[in-house]
Amino acid sequence: MVFGALAVFAKLVHLQYVDGGEWRAIADSLTIQERIVEAARGNIYSNDGSLLATSVPEYELRFDAMAIPAEYDDVFNSKVDSLAFKLAGFFKDRSSRQYAALLRESRVRKRRYVLLKRAVSHQDLKIVKTFPLLSNFRENRKRFSTSLVAVRQNKRILPFTNLAARTIGYKTDEVRVGLEGAYGDYIEGKSGVQMMQRIAGGVWVPLNREVEVAPVDGSDIISTIDVHIQDMAQRALEKQLKISDADNGCVVLMEVQTGEVRAIANFTKDKDGEYREKYNYAIAQGADPGSTFKLASYMVALDDGYIDTSSVVDIGNGTYKVPAHTIRDSHAPKKSKVTVKEAFEESSNVAVTKLINTYYGEQPARFTSKLHSWGLNKPLGLQIPGEAHPIVKTPKSKSWSKLSLVQMSYGYELKLTPLQTLVLYNAVANNGKMVAPLFVKEIQHLGNTVQKFEARVINKQIVSKGTLSKIQGMLEGVMTEGTGKRLASPLYTSAGKTGTAQMADDSRGYGARRYQSSFAGYFPANNPKYSMIVVIRNPRNGYYGGSVAGPVFKELADMVYANDLTLQGGFAHRKVNLAGETMPLTLIGSKEASTRVYEALGYTRFNWNLLAQGTSDSTRAPFRERNIKEGVVPDVVGMGLADALFAMENAGFKAHINGKGKVVEQSLIPGTKLKIGTKVAIQLN
């Protein structure tokens, strides 16, 4: 018996003094752990400084019922009902009686981490901190700590909702999309550490109110996207997709010299018939470009000196037979013999295949090597992930056949993304210098530059200056004499090429008669600033590039031209000196936009305080600011159509328009809170 007692005692001593450290460490690991504290992600900004993506703090609010020591029950009881009343009135999810019962029960059971509310904004947190018991306070000369435990979490939001959403992108453990994915390491910052302790009921609570290692917030990304141009691009593309009843489409607009992408929009028709951004076709979808690739074919032959713009080609009746195949033009030719320039302007398949087959049929490698020398066979090396690898065959390719050369000459048997095609057109606009598209201009941390990105040159000079001059004239001819004639503007010059290509079906080949319509070009043609490509796939109402994709090019180019004052030649000389004269009438709308217009016209001496009164006598213009809130019907009476649509759609309502002029009536009462998506009729007169 004595020996047994001694053995037990010896074991206890061994456990306490020999193995004690190890067992205490195991116990601590089960009750105390390090938890990661997420850093605030950096912001993504547009080219003009607007927020495209940002992180806002959200809080999970917990109640520490024992923050006030047990001996001060009277203090707790004197304030708990007031707290319950405040919480019920503020959150409106429980009655004050239910809140009071929860808080009192927590006190009785000595709970220190009772959930009050999830997903609380920072603004709401500041208000909640003023409630009884949830702020530090004094009572009977005794200072008491707050019973509130606020656990911060970060929520990612896009202030412009779906504007450039796919380009902004996202990042998960498995997938990286867009700017969020490509620059995630910069945006995420460095996480912090907080010690957490497990208490009764298996609940983990912070061991200390402050974190042990503070997180370091992420860096900001300054993108090249212009929110105004992006908005215009999305509107123009979506409208045309609906008109043509297409499966999907994309549009990209970038600055010629810098390669900075000002807008990129991609829409897919969803199951409910609505168009949404679900896939970045512009950078990820390689396909036969069709007739827009004729630009490359003519440039090769011109640069090699085989043809000139005045060279004559016999297209006969619009057919050209090659082994096992007949090439056909989409329309019967007006004449059998045309110049190279005329053939390009009318997009003759027969002309380009006949020319390329005549001069390169015995030496196809010379044709393909020229394309490779420009870099068309290599990815662009974009700043965002997902770029499809281009396919530009050579005679050494396994799939090369006797038809490959003639098929390639008018845009088949090769794969290019819309953006890869645009880069070629941009090089022509840029006098032969091929630059890679830019999506990010700068990375900043706490306002300081971390890294800057400049235009990256892919090819300094793709063809000779003489060839460029000729091909530029041919592209301008398309807009004045050819398939793009009805897309031309009387206000500015433009250059471009229509494209129509049959889309191959995996199971049925080209038998399904599905088409890809496209238009690529640049403007103003005499001093190019912007290049653009539009691609619309499987339209059901028409399929020619000029009539399906062309209208998007024209609408967006018109709007960009109208909004970019640097394109208004001699604009400064047309300014009107309005000082001391009657102020021109303006519709109700944006103060910022109105200011830009007045200043551009040379009128700078005006008083917005007077204008804000909403009067319209001989010296004042009707104006008042309108604050747009989601779910609240805005007052758009007195606005022009563009401002009215902007206000209604940003508030979440679907507008149906009648008439022309300014808004004189709206069917929904301003200030009313209604379900997002509610339809509103707007009458203009």
Secondary structure, 3 states (H helix, E strand, C coil): CHHHHHHHHHHHHHHHHCCHHHHHHHHHHHHEEEEEECCCCCCEECCCCCEEEEEEEEEEEEECCCCCCHHHHHHHHHHHHHHHHHHHHHHCCCCHHHHHHHHHHHHHCCCCCEEEEEEEEHHHHHHHCCCCCCCCEEECCEEECCCEEEEEEEEEECCCCCCCHHHHCEECCCCEEHHHHHCHHHHHCECEEEEEEEECCCEEEECCCCCCECCECCCEEEECCCHHHHHHHHHHHHHHHHHHCCCEEEEEEEECCCCEEEEEEEEEECCCCCEECCCCHHHHCCECCHHHHHHHHHHHHHHCCCCCCCCEEECCCCEEEECCEEEECCCCCCCCEEEHHHHHHCCCHHHHHHHHHHHHCCCHHHHHHHHHHHCCCCCCCCCCCCCCCCEECCCCCCCCCCCHHHHHHCCCCEEECHHHHHHHHHHHHCCCCEECCECEEEEEECCEEEEECCCCEEECCCCCHHHHHHHHHHHHHHHHCCCCHHHCCCCCCCEEEEEEEEEEECCCEEEEEEEEEEEEEEECCCCCCEEEEEEEECCCCCCCHHHHCHHHHHHHHHHHHHHCHHHCCCHHHHCCCCCCCCCCCCCECCHHHHHHHHHHCCCCCCCHHHHCCCCCCCCCCCCCCCCCCCCECCCCCCEEHHHHHHHHHHHCCEEEEECCCEEEEECCCCCCECCCCCEEEEEEC
